[in-house]
Amino acid sequence: MSSLREALADYLQVRRRLGYEMPQDGRLLERFVAFLEQAGAERITTELALTWARLPAGAHPHRWRQRLGVARGFARYLATLDPASEVPAGDLLPGTRPRLAPHIYTDAEIVALMAAAGELRPPLRAARHVTLIGLLAVTGMRPGEALALDRHDVDLKDGVLHVRAGKQHKQREVPLHDTTILALRDYARLRDARFPTPSTPAFFISARGRRMGRSELNQTFLKLIGEVGLEGRGARARPRAHDLRHALAVRTLLDWHQAGEDIDRRMPLLSTFLGHVSPASTYWYLEAVPELMEHISRRLGQIGDVLP
């Protein structure tokens, strides 16, 4: 094993002990080290890092920047062991990818989606999709978080969800409205009647009695989007289940703004509710969603009308 591979193994071990799983970055760094070995290099240089980062040649510059960032993290670690190892500067390959605005569902569209889901067969399939769509719409959970819920995570007595599968293992408690609690109870009753002795602790169960998978949600949601006529109406080819999360965030911000609330003061509350690592991720909604920008512009115009 080369010294670079030994250093990479130590680097990944340290990062994982700190709580970073790094599955994708680990694979990229394995390829980076293989590239360095093929070039006969004993240490990282900025030139070699840039050459590797710009592969493949036809990739988006944003992808090149991501690859260089992965290499830079490893280079910083190597520089603590070998001062001759170079660390690529942070301003190299500044490619960016514009973030597509999400589809912001109206209440009518959510009702239509749930109604279409209610027509699915068999009845338990209809129940789990109706319940899941409603849960995503009112809690702003990521679809993966909802599908990862176990039964003990869903406290229907106190009306709270314990989300354990958040990004970067960030856990949080999500309070539930009374109507949501009733809907979850109704689904659980149907589920338990069909699977009285379940083989999985999952709250949402597939037709085979296993944890409901993301593929089932995506395929069924695609069918429902087509049935209610929501394809091709936004920046993306079709709205996603994940956009229910964005819709909740935007409606919350609009409600606060219309009520004259101090959004800067309340933003950390929404950030915590959504499970964002920091409020900076939540502030994106202010600039990325036309509905919100139009409303803010109107309010600014009203303020200008009354100024001397």
Phi and psi restraints in degrees (value plus and minus 20) as a CYANA .aco file:
   2 SER   PHI     -91.8   -51.8
   2 SER   PSI     143.0   183.0
   3 SER   PHI     -83.3   -43.3
   3 SER   PSI     -52.5   -12.5
   4 LEU   PHI     -86.3   -46.3
   4 LEU   PSI     -60.8   -20.8
   5 ARG   PHI     -88.6   -48.6
   5 ARG   PSI     -57.3   -17.3
   6 GLU   PHI     -83.3   -43.3
   6 GLU   PSI     -62.9   -22.9
   7 ALA   PHI     -85.3   -45.3
   7 ALA   PSI     -58.4   -18.4
   8 LEU   PHI     -84.8   -44.8
   8 LEU   PSI     -62.4   -22.4
   9 ALA   PHI     -80.5   -40.5
   9 ALA   PSI     -61.8   -21.8
  10 ASP   PHI     -86.8   -46.8
  10 ASP   PSI     -61.0   -21.0
  11 TYR   PHI     -82.6   -42.6
  11 TYR   PSI     -67.2   -27.2
  12 LEU   PHI     -85.5   -45.5
  12 LEU   PSI     -56.7   -16.7
  13 GLN   PHI     -84.0   -44.0
  13 GLN   PSI     -63.1   -23.1
  14 VAL   PHI     -83.2   -43.2
  14 VAL   PSI     -66.8   -26.8
  15 ARG   PHI     -82.5   -42.5
  15 ARG   PSI     -60.7   -20.7
  16 ARG   PHI     -89.5   -49.5
  16 ARG   PSI     -53.2   -13.2
  17 ARG   PHI     -87.5   -47.5
  17 ARG   PSI     -44.6    -4.6
  18 LEU   PHI    -103.6   -63.6
  18 LEU   PSI     -20.7    19.3
  19 GLY   PHI      84.0   124.0
  19 GLY   PSI     -16.2    23.8
  20 TYR   PHI    -115.5   -75.5
  20 TYR   PSI      98.0   138.0
  21 GLU   PHI     -91.3   -51.3
  21 GLU   PSI     -61.6   -21.6
  22 MET   PHI      34.9    74.9
  22 MET   PSI      23.1    63.1
  23 PRO   PHI     -85.6   -45.6
  23 PRO   PSI     -65.7   -25.7
  24 GLN   PHI     -93.5   -53.5
  24 GLN   PSI     -64.9   -24.9
  25 ASP   PHI     -82.8   -42.8
  25 ASP   PSI     -57.2   -17.2
  26 GLY   PHI     -81.4   -41.4
  26 GLY   PSI     -62.7   -22.7
  27 ARG   PHI     -86.0   -46.0
  27 ARG   PSI     -60.6   -20.6
  28 LEU   PHI     -83.1   -43.1
  28 LEU   PSI     -62.0   -22.0
  29 LEU   PHI     -88.6   -48.6
  29 LEU   PSI     -51.8   -11.8
  30 GLU   PHI     -80.8   -40.8
  30 GLU   PSI     -61.7   -21.7
  31 ARG   PHI     -89.5   -49.5
  31 ARG   PSI     -56.4   -16.4
  32 PHE   PHI     -83.6   -43.6
  32 PHE   PSI     -65.1   -25.1
  33 VAL   PHI     -84.4   -44.4
  33 VAL   PSI     -59.7   -19.7
  34 ALA   PHI     -81.5   -41.5
  34 ALA   PSI     -59.3   -19.3
  35 PHE   PHI     -83.2   -43.2
  35 PHE   PSI     -64.3   -24.3
  36 LEU   PHI     -83.8   -43.8
  36 LEU   PSI     -61.8   -21.8
  37 GLU   PHI     -84.4   -44.4
  37 GLU   PSI     -61.0   -21.0
  38 GLN   PHI     -84.3   -44.3
  38 GLN   PSI     -51.5   -11.5
  39 ALA   PHI    -101.1   -61.1
  39 ALA   PSI     -23.3    16.7
  40 GLY   PHI      54.9    94.9
  40 GLY   PSI       0.1    40.1
  41 ALA   PHI    -106.2   -66.2
  41 ALA   PSI     123.0   163.0
  42 GLU   PHI    -120.5   -80.5
  42 GLU   PSI     -31.2     8.8
  43 ARG   PHI    -171.8  -131.8
  43 ARG   PSI     149.9   189.9
  44 ILE   PHI    -100.6   -60.6
  44 ILE   PSI     116.0   156.0
  45 THR   PHI    -141.0  -101.0
  45 THR   PSI     135.3   175.3
  46 THR   PHI     -80.6   -40.6
  46 THR   PSI     -59.1   -19.1
  47 GLU   PHI     -82.6   -42.6
  47 GLU   PSI     -65.6   -25.6
  48 LEU   PHI     -87.5   -47.5
  48 LEU   PSI     -58.7   -18.7
  49 ALA   PHI     -82.7   -42.7
  49 ALA   PSI     -61.2   -21.2
  50 LEU   PHI     -87.1   -47.1
  50 LEU   PSI     -60.8   -20.8
  51 THR   PHI     -81.1   -41.1
  51 THR   PSI     -64.5   -24.5
  52 TRP   PHI     -88.5   -48.5
  52 TRP   PSI     -61.0   -21.0
  53 ALA   PHI     -82.6   -42.6
  53 ALA   PSI     -51.4   -11.4
  54 ARG   PHI    -106.9   -66.9
  54 ARG   PSI       6.4    46.4
  55 LEU   PHI    -129.1   -89.1
  55 LEU   PSI     122.5   162.5
  56 PRO   PHI     -90.6   -50.6
  56 PRO   PSI     141.6   181.6
  57 ALA   PHI     -81.1   -41.1
  57 ALA   PSI     -51.1   -11.1
  58 GLY   PHI    -112.3   -72.3
  58 GLY   PSI     -12.4    27.6
  59 ALA   PHI     -91.6   -51.6
  59 ALA   PSI     140.5   180.5
  60 HIS   PHI     -87.5   -47.5
  60 HIS   PSI     119.2   159.2
  61 PRO   PHI     -73.1   -33.1
  61 PRO   PSI     -49.2    -9.2
  62 HIS   PHI     -84.0   -44.0
  62 HIS   PSI     -57.3   -17.3
  63 ARG   PHI     -86.0   -46.0
  63 ARG   PSI     -59.7   -19.7
  64 TRP   PHI     -80.5   -40.5
  64 TRP   PSI     -62.7   -22.7
  65 ARG   PHI     -82.9   -42.9
  65 ARG   PSI     -60.0   -20.0
  66 GLN   PHI     -82.6   -42.6
  66 GLN   PSI     -64.1   -24.1
  67 ARG   PHI     -83.2   -43.2
  67 ARG   PSI     -61.5   -21.5
  68 LEU   PHI     -85.9   -45.9
  68 LEU   PSI     -56.0   -16.0
  69 GLY   PHI     -83.2   -43.2
  69 GLY   PSI     -59.1   -19.1
  70 VAL   PHI     -84.0   -44.0
  70 VAL   PSI     -64.7   -24.7
  71 ALA   PHI     -85.0   -45.0
  71 ALA   PSI     -55.2   -15.2
  72 ARG   PHI     -84.8   -44.8
  72 ARG   PSI     -60.1   -20.1
  73 GLY   PHI     -80.3   -40.3
  73 GLY   PSI     -63.5   -23.5
  74 PHE   PHI     -86.9   -46.9
  74 PHE   PSI     -57.6   -17.6
  75 ALA   PHI     -84.0   -44.0
  75 ALA   PSI     -58.3   -18.3
  76 ARG   PHI     -81.3   -41.3
  76 ARG   PSI     -60.9   -20.9
  77 TYR   PHI     -84.8   -44.8
  77 TYR   PSI     -65.2   -25.2
  78 LEU   PHI     -82.6   -42.6
  78 LEU   PSI     -54.9   -14.9
  79 ALA   PHI     -84.5   -44.5
  79 ALA   PSI     -44.8    -4.8
  80 THR   PHI     -94.3   -54.3
  80 THR   PSI     -40.8    -0.8
  81 LEU   PHI    -117.9   -77.9
  81 LEU   PSI     -53.1   -13.1
  82 ASP   PHI    -156.9  -116.9
  82 ASP   PSI      79.3   119.3
  83 PRO   PHI     -78.1   -38.1
  83 PRO   PSI     -39.3     0.7
  84 ALA   PHI     -98.4   -58.4
  84 ALA   PSI     -32.0     8.0
  85 SER   PHI     -94.0   -54.0
  85 SER   PSI     109.3   149.3
  86 GLU   PHI    -107.8   -67.8
  86 GLU   PSI     127.0   167.0
  87 VAL   PHI    -132.9   -92.9
  87 VAL   PSI      94.6   134.6
  88 PRO   PHI     -77.3   -37.3
  88 PRO   PSI     118.3   158.3
  89 ALA   PHI     -84.3   -44.3
  89 ALA   PSI     132.5   172.5
  90 GLY   PHI     -91.8   -51.8
  90 GLY   PSI     -36.4     3.6
  91 ASP   PHI    -115.3   -75.3
  91 ASP   PSI     -11.2    28.8
  92 LEU   PHI    -103.0   -63.0
  92 LEU   PSI     127.7   167.7
  93 LEU   PHI      29.6    69.6
  93 LEU   PSI      44.6    84.6
  94 PRO   PHI    -101.9   -61.9
  94 PRO   PSI      15.6    55.6
  95 GLY   PHI     -86.0   -46.0
  95 GLY   PSI     122.1   162.1
  96 THR   PHI    -148.5  -108.5
  96 THR   PSI     133.4   173.4
  97 ARG   PHI    -137.8   -97.8
  97 ARG   PSI     101.4   141.4
  98 PRO   PHI     -82.3   -42.3
  98 PRO   PSI     117.9   157.9
  99 ARG   PHI    -105.1   -65.1
  99 ARG   PSI     104.9   144.9
 100 LEU   PHI     -90.5   -50.5
 100 LEU   PSI     115.2   155.2
 101 ALA   PHI     -86.2   -46.2
 101 ALA   PSI     115.4   155.4
 102 PRO   PHI     -94.9   -54.9
 102 PRO   PSI     144.2   184.2
 103 HIS   PHI    -100.2   -60.2
 103 HIS   PSI     105.6   145.6
 104 ILE   PHI    -118.7   -78.7
 104 ILE   PSI      83.2   123.2
 105 TYR   PHI     -85.5   -45.5
 105 TYR   PSI     119.0   159.0
 106 THR   PHI    -103.6   -63.6
 106 THR   PSI     144.8   184.8
 107 ASP   PHI     -79.3   -39.3
 107 ASP   PSI     -58.8   -18.8
 108 ALA   PHI     -84.4   -44.4
 108 ALA   PSI     -58.4   -18.4
 109 GLU   PHI     -87.4   -47.4
 109 GLU   PSI     -58.7   -18.7
 110 ILE   PHI     -86.1   -46.1
 110 ILE   PSI     -62.2   -22.2
 111 VAL   PHI     -81.2   -41.2
 111 VAL   PSI     -61.2   -21.2
 112 ALA   PHI     -84.9   -44.9
 112 ALA   PSI     -60.7   -20.7
 113 LEU   PHI     -83.0   -43.0
 113 LEU   PSI     -63.2   -23.2
 114 MET   PHI     -88.1   -48.1
 114 MET   PSI     -55.3   -15.3
 115 ALA   PHI     -86.2   -46.2
 115 ALA   PSI     -61.6   -21.6
 116 ALA   PHI     -85.6   -45.6
 116 ALA   PSI     -58.6   -18.6
 117 ALA   PHI     -84.2   -44.2
 117 ALA   PSI     -54.0   -14.0
 118 GLY   PHI     -86.1   -46.1
 118 GLY   PSI     -36.2     3.8
 119 GLU   PHI    -109.8   -69.8
 119 GLU   PSI     -23.8    16.2
 120 LEU   PHI     -86.5   -46.5
 120 LEU   PSI     137.7   177.7
 121 ARG   PHI    -152.0  -112.0
 121 ARG   PSI     126.1   166.1
 122 PRO   PHI     -92.9   -52.9
 122 PRO   PSI     155.3   195.3
 123 PRO   PHI     -76.3   -36.3
 123 PRO   PSI     -55.4   -15.4
 124 LEU   PHI     -87.5   -47.5
 124 LEU   PSI     -54.8   -14.8
 125 ARG   PHI     -83.2   -43.2
 125 ARG   PSI     -64.0   -24.0
 126 ALA   PHI     -80.3   -40.3
 126 ALA   PSI     -64.6   -24.6
 127 ALA   PHI     -82.9   -42.9
 127 ALA   PSI     -62.7   -22.7
 128 ARG   PHI     -91.1   -51.1
 128 ARG   PSI     -53.0   -13.0
 129 HIS   PHI     -96.8   -56.8
 129 HIS   PSI     -59.2   -19.2
 130 VAL   PHI     -80.3   -40.3
 130 VAL   PSI     -66.7   -26.7
 131 THR   PHI     -86.2   -46.2
 131 THR   PSI     -61.7   -21.7
 132 LEU   PHI     -87.0   -47.0
 132 LEU   PSI     -64.0   -24.0
 133 ILE   PHI     -81.9   -41.9
 133 ILE   PSI     -64.7   -24.7
 134 GLY   PHI     -82.6   -42.6
 134 GLY   PSI     -60.2   -20.2
 135 LEU   PHI     -84.5   -44.5
 135 LEU   PSI     -64.0   -24.0
 136 LEU   PHI     -82.8   -42.8
 136 LEU   PSI     -57.8   -17.8
 137 ALA   PHI     -88.6   -48.6
 137 ALA   PSI     -55.9   -15.9
 138 VAL   PHI    -117.7   -77.7
 138 VAL   PSI     -33.2     6.8
 139 THR   PHI    -131.6   -91.6
 139 THR   PSI     -39.0     1.0
 140 GLY   PHI      50.0    90.0
 140 GLY   PSI      -1.4    38.6
 141 MET   PHI     -87.5   -47.5
 141 MET   PSI     131.4   171.4
 142 ARG   PHI     -91.3   -51.3
 142 ARG   PSI     123.9   163.9
 143 PRO   PHI     -73.8   -33.8
 143 PRO   PSI     -60.7   -20.7
 144 GLY   PHI     -83.0   -43.0
 144 GLY   PSI     -53.7   -13.7
 145 GLU   PHI     -86.6   -46.6
 145 GLU   PSI     -61.7   -21.7
 146 ALA   PHI     -87.3   -47.3
 146 ALA   PSI     -61.9   -21.9
 147 LEU   PHI     -89.3   -49.3
 147 LEU   PSI     -43.5    -3.5
 148 ALA   PHI    -104.4   -64.4
 148 ALA   PSI     -24.1    15.9
 149 LEU   PHI     -83.8   -43.8
 149 LEU   PSI     113.3   153.3
 150 ASP   PHI    -119.1   -79.1
 150 ASP   PSI     148.8   188.8
 151 ARG   PHI     -81.2   -41.2
 151 ARG   PSI     -58.4   -18.4
 152 HIS   PHI     -93.4   -53.4
 152 HIS   PSI     -30.8     9.2
 153 ASP   PHI     -99.9   -59.9
 153 ASP   PSI     -37.5     2.5
 154 VAL   PHI    -124.7   -84.7
 154 VAL   PSI      77.5   117.5
 155 ASP   PHI    -113.3   -73.3
 155 ASP   PSI      75.3   115.3
 156 LEU   PHI    -102.5   -62.5
 156 LEU   PSI     -30.1     9.9
 157 LYS   PHI     -98.4   -58.4
 157 LYS   PSI     -69.0   -29.0
 158 ASP   PHI    -113.7   -73.7
 158 ASP   PSI     -26.6    13.4
 159 GLY   PHI      50.7    90.7
 159 GLY   PSI      34.3    74.3
 160 VAL   PHI    -169.4  -129.4
 160 VAL   PSI     125.8   165.8
 161 LEU   PHI    -126.5   -86.5
 161 LEU   PSI     119.1   159.1
 162 HIS   PHI    -123.7   -83.7
 162 HIS   PSI      87.3   127.3
 163 VAL   PHI    -110.9   -70.9
 163 VAL   PSI      94.4   134.4
 164 ARG   PHI    -124.8   -84.8
 164 ARG   PSI     -36.7     3.3
 165 ALA   PHI    -124.1   -84.1
 165 ALA   PSI      14.7    54.7
 166 GLY   PHI     -93.2   -53.2
 166 GLY   PSI     150.3   190.3
 167 LYS   PHI     -80.7   -40.7
 167 LYS   PSI     121.3   161.3
 168 GLN   PHI      33.4    73.4
 168 GLN   PSI      13.4    53.4
 169 HIS   PHI      39.8    79.8
 169 HIS   PSI       4.9    44.9
 170 LYS   PHI     -98.3   -58.3
 170 LYS   PSI      96.3   136.3
 171 GLN   PHI    -116.3   -76.3
 171 GLN   PSI     134.5   174.5
 172 ARG   PHI    -178.9  -138.9
 172 ARG   PSI     142.6   182.6
 173 GLU   PHI    -124.4   -84.4
 173 GLU   PSI     112.4   152.4
 174 VAL   PHI    -137.2   -97.2
 174 VAL   PSI      92.9   132.9
 175 PRO   PHI     -91.1   -51.1
 175 PRO   PSI     131.1   171.1
 176 LEU   PHI    -138.7   -98.7
 176 LEU   PSI     122.4   162.4
 177 HIS   PHI     -95.3   -55.3
 177 HIS   PSI     136.8   176.8
 178 ASP   PHI     -77.2   -37.2
 178 ASP   PSI     -59.1   -19.1
 179 THR   PHI     -87.5   -47.5
 179 THR   PSI     -53.7   -13.7
 180 THR   PHI     -88.1   -48.1
 180 THR   PSI     -60.0   -20.0
 181 ILE   PHI     -79.9   -39.9
 181 ILE   PSI     -64.4   -24.4
 182 LEU   PHI     -82.3   -42.3
 182 LEU   PSI     -61.4   -21.4
 183 ALA   PHI     -85.0   -45.0
 183 ALA   PSI     -61.7   -21.7
 184 LEU   PHI     -85.4   -45.4
 184 LEU   PSI     -57.7   -17.7
 185 ARG   PHI     -85.3   -45.3
 185 ARG   PSI     -61.5   -21.5
 186 ASP   PHI     -82.3   -42.3
 186 ASP   PSI     -63.4   -23.4
 187 TYR   PHI     -83.8   -43.8
 187 TYR   PSI     -65.3   -25.3
 188 ALA   PHI     -80.0   -40.0
 188 ALA   PSI     -55.2   -15.2
 189 ARG   PHI     -86.0   -46.0
 189 ARG   PSI     -64.3   -24.3
 190 LEU   PHI     -86.1   -46.1
 190 LEU   PSI     -62.2   -22.2
 191 ARG   PHI     -81.0   -41.0
 191 ARG   PSI     -65.5   -25.5
 192 ASP   PHI     -90.2   -50.2
 192 ASP   PSI     -49.7    -9.7
 193 ALA   PHI     -88.0   -48.0
 193 ALA   PSI     -55.1   -15.1
 194 ARG   PHI    -100.9   -60.9
 194 ARG   PSI     -55.7   -15.7
 195 PHE   PHI    -147.7  -107.7
 195 PHE   PSI      56.0    96.0
 196 PRO   PHI     -85.7   -45.7
 196 PRO   PSI     -45.6    -5.6
 197 THR   PHI    -145.6  -105.6
 197 THR   PSI      57.7    97.7
 198 PRO   PHI     -86.9   -46.9
 198 PRO   PSI     130.4   170.4
 199 SER   PHI    -116.8   -76.8
 199 SER   PSI     -16.4    23.6
 200 THR   PHI    -158.3  -118.3
 200 THR   PSI     128.4   168.4
 201 PRO   PHI    -100.8   -60.8
 201 PRO   PSI     -21.1    18.9
 202 ALA   PHI     -79.7   -39.7
 202 ALA   PSI     124.9   164.9
 203 PHE   PHI     -97.7   -57.7
 203 PHE   PSI     -65.3   -25.3
 204 PHE   PHI    -116.7   -76.7
 204 PHE   PSI      98.1   138.1
 205 ILE   PHI    -133.8   -93.8
 205 ILE   PSI     119.6   159.6
 206 SER   PHI     -96.7   -56.7
 206 SER   PSI     157.7   197.7
 207 ALA   PHI     -83.6   -43.6
 207 ALA   PSI     -42.0    -2.0
 208 ARG   PHI    -115.4   -75.4
 208 ARG   PSI     -12.2    27.8
 209 GLY   PHI      62.1   102.1
 209 GLY   PSI      -5.6    34.4
 210 ARG   PHI    -125.7   -85.7
 210 ARG   PSI     153.7   193.7
 211 ARG   PHI     -80.7   -40.7
 211 ARG   PSI     113.1   153.1
 212 MET   PHI     -83.3   -43.3
 212 MET   PSI     111.2   151.2
 213 GLY   PHI    -115.1   -75.1
 213 GLY   PSI     142.9   182.9
 214 ARG   PHI     -84.8   -44.8
 214 ARG   PSI     -53.3   -13.3
 215 SER   PHI     -83.9   -43.9
 215 SER   PSI     -59.1   -19.1
 216 GLU   PHI     -83.9   -43.9
 216 GLU   PSI     -63.1   -23.1
 217 LEU   PHI     -82.0   -42.0
 217 LEU   PSI     -66.9   -26.9
 218 ASN   PHI     -82.9   -42.9
 218 ASN   PSI     -64.1   -24.1
 219 GLN   PHI     -86.5   -46.5
 219 GLN   PSI     -63.4   -23.4
 220 THR   PHI     -89.2   -49.2
 220 THR   PSI     -59.8   -19.8
 221 PHE   PHI     -83.9   -43.9
 221 PHE   PSI     -57.9   -17.9
 222 LEU   PHI     -80.8   -40.8
 222 LEU   PSI     -61.5   -21.5
 223 LYS   PHI     -83.6   -43.6
 223 LYS   PSI     -64.0   -24.0
 224 LEU   PHI     -87.6   -47.6
 224 LEU   PSI     -59.8   -19.8
 225 ILE   PHI     -78.8   -38.8
 225 ILE   PSI     -62.2   -22.2
 226 GLY   PHI     -85.2   -45.2
 226 GLY   PSI     -59.4   -19.4
 227 GLU   PHI     -87.4   -47.4
 227 GLU   PSI     -53.4   -13.4
 228 VAL   PHI    -115.5   -75.5
 228 VAL   PSI     -17.5    22.5
 229 GLY   PHI      55.9    95.9
 229 GLY   PSI      19.8    59.8
 230 LEU   PHI    -125.1   -85.1
 230 LEU   PSI     -13.7    26.3
 231 GLU   PHI     -94.0   -54.0
 231 GLU   PSI     123.9   163.9
 232 GLY   PHI      46.3    86.3
 232 GLY   PSI      10.1    50.1
 233 ARG   PHI    -135.0   -95.0
 233 ARG   PSI      -4.8    35.2
 234 GLY   PHI    -172.3  -132.3
 234 GLY   PSI    -185.5  -145.5
 235 ALA   PHI     -86.1   -46.1
 235 ALA   PSI     -49.8    -9.8
 236 ARG   PHI    -114.2   -74.2
 236 ARG   PSI     144.2   184.2
 237 ALA   PHI     -81.6   -41.6
 237 ALA   PSI     -55.0   -15.0
 238 ARG   PHI    -175.4  -135.4
 238 ARG   PSI     130.4   170.4
 239 PRO   PHI     -83.5   -43.5
 239 PRO   PSI     134.3   174.3
 240 ARG   PHI    -135.6   -95.6
 240 ARG   PSI     144.5   184.5
 241 ALA   PHI     -82.5   -42.5
 241 ALA   PSI     -53.7   -13.7
 242 HIS   PHI     -82.9   -42.9
 242 HIS   PSI     -45.9    -5.9
 243 ASP   PHI     -88.9   -48.9
 243 ASP   PSI     -35.7     4.3
 244 LEU   PHI     -82.3   -42.3
 244 LEU   PSI     -53.4   -13.4
 245 ARG   PHI     -85.3   -45.3
 245 ARG   PSI     -65.9   -25.9
 246 HIS   PHI     -82.6   -42.6
 246 HIS   PSI     -59.6   -19.6
 247 ALA   PHI     -81.7   -41.7
 247 ALA   PSI     -61.4   -21.4
 248 LEU   PHI     -82.9   -42.9
 248 LEU   PSI     -64.0   -24.0
 249 ALA   PHI     -81.4   -41.4
 249 ALA   PSI     -65.4   -25.4
 250 VAL   PHI     -86.6   -46.6
 250 VAL   PSI     -63.3   -23.3
 251 ARG   PHI     -82.5   -42.5
 251 ARG   PSI     -57.5   -17.5
 252 THR   PHI     -84.4   -44.4
 252 THR   PSI     -65.2   -25.2
 253 LEU   PHI     -85.0   -45.0
 253 LEU   PSI     -60.4   -20.4
 254 LEU   PHI     -83.6   -43.6
 254 LEU   PSI     -62.0   -22.0
 255 ASP   PHI     -81.5   -41.5
 255 ASP   PSI     -63.1   -23.1
 256 TRP   PHI     -83.7   -43.7
 256 TRP   PSI     -63.1   -23.1
 257 HIS   PHI     -86.9   -46.9
 257 HIS   PSI     -61.6   -21.6
 258 GLN   PHI     -85.2   -45.2
 258 GLN   PSI     -49.9    -9.9
 259 ALA   PHI    -105.4   -65.4
 259 ALA   PSI     -20.2    19.8
 260 GLY   PHI      56.1    96.1
 260 GLY   PSI       0.1    40.1
 261 GLU   PHI     -92.2   -52.2
 261 GLU   PSI     136.0   176.0
 262 ASP   PHI    -100.7   -60.7
 262 ASP   PSI      81.0   121.0
 263 ILE   PHI     -83.5   -43.5
 263 ILE   PSI     -60.3   -20.3
 264 ASP   PHI     -79.1   -39.1
 264 ASP   PSI     -57.6   -17.6
 265 ARG   PHI     -93.1   -53.1
 265 ARG   PSI     -54.6   -14.6
 266 ARG   PHI    -110.7   -70.7
 266 ARG   PSI     -34.1     5.9
 267 MET   PHI     -75.6   -35.6
 267 MET   PSI     -61.0   -21.0
 268 PRO   PHI     -79.5   -39.5
 268 PRO   PSI     -48.8    -8.8
 269 LEU   PHI     -85.8   -45.8
 269 LEU   PSI     -65.8   -25.8
 270 LEU   PHI     -86.6   -46.6
 270 LEU   PSI     -58.9   -18.9
 271 SER   PHI     -80.1   -40.1
 271 SER   PSI     -63.5   -23.5
 272 THR   PHI     -86.3   -46.3
 272 THR   PSI     -62.6   -22.6
 273 PHE   PHI     -81.1   -41.1
 273 PHE   PSI     -59.8   -19.8
 274 LEU   PHI    -102.5   -62.5
 274 LEU   PSI     -32.8     7.2
 275 GLY   PHI      60.3   100.3
 275 GLY   PSI       6.0    46.0
 276 HIS   PHI     -93.4   -53.4
 276 HIS   PSI     127.2   167.2
 277 VAL   PHI     -85.0   -45.0
 277 VAL   PSI     -56.4   -16.4
 278 SER   PHI    -169.4  -129.4
 278 SER   PSI     139.3   179.3
 279 PRO   PHI     -79.7   -39.7
 279 PRO   PSI     -39.9     0.1
 280 ALA   PHI     -77.6   -37.6
 280 ALA   PSI     -56.1   -16.1
 281 SER   PHI     -87.3   -47.3
 281 SER   PSI     -52.1   -12.1
 282 THR   PHI     -98.0   -58.0
 282 THR   PSI     -51.9   -11.9
 283 TYR   PHI     -84.2   -44.2
 283 TYR   PSI     -39.1     0.9
 284 TRP   PHI     -76.8   -36.8
 284 TRP   PSI     -52.0   -12.0
 285 TYR   PHI     -82.8   -42.8
 285 TYR   PSI     -46.3    -6.3
 286 LEU   PHI     -86.5   -46.5
 286 LEU   PSI     -53.3   -13.3
 287 GLU   PHI    -125.4   -85.4
 287 GLU   PSI     -33.3     6.7
 288 ALA   PHI    -121.1   -81.1
 288 ALA   PSI     -32.4     7.6
 289 VAL   PHI    -133.0   -93.0
 289 VAL   PSI      95.6   135.6
 290 PRO   PHI     -75.1   -35.1
 290 PRO   PSI     -60.5   -20.5
 291 GLU   PHI     -76.8   -36.8
 291 GLU   PSI     -60.8   -20.8
 292 LEU   PHI     -94.4   -54.4
 292 LEU   PSI     -60.7   -20.7
 293 MET   PHI     -84.5   -44.5
 293 MET   PSI     -59.5   -19.5
 294 GLU   PHI     -83.4   -43.4
 294 GLU   PSI     -61.0   -21.0
 295 HIS   PHI     -86.6   -46.6
 295 HIS   PSI     -62.1   -22.1
 296 ILE   PHI     -83.7   -43.7
 296 ILE   PSI     -60.5   -20.5
 297 SER   PHI     -82.2   -42.2
 297 SER   PSI     -60.4   -20.4
 298 ARG   PHI     -82.9   -42.9
 298 ARG   PSI     -62.4   -22.4
 299 ARG   PHI     -84.5   -44.5
 299 ARG   PSI     -59.9   -19.9
 300 LEU   PHI     -84.6   -44.6
 300 LEU   PSI     -58.3   -18.3
 301 GLY   PHI     -84.7   -44.7
 301 GLY   PSI     -57.8   -17.8
 302 GLN   PHI     -84.6   -44.6
 302 GLN   PSI     -58.8   -18.8
 303 ILE   PHI     -84.4   -44.4
 303 ILE   PSI     -60.4   -20.4
 304 GLY   PHI     -84.4   -44.4
 304 GLY   PSI     -51.8   -11.8
 305 ASP   PHI     -86.9   -46.9
 305 ASP   PSI     -48.5    -8.5
 306 VAL   PHI    -116.8   -76.8
 306 VAL   PSI     -26.4    13.6
 307 LEU   PHI     -97.2   -57.2
 307 LEU   PSI     127.9   167.9
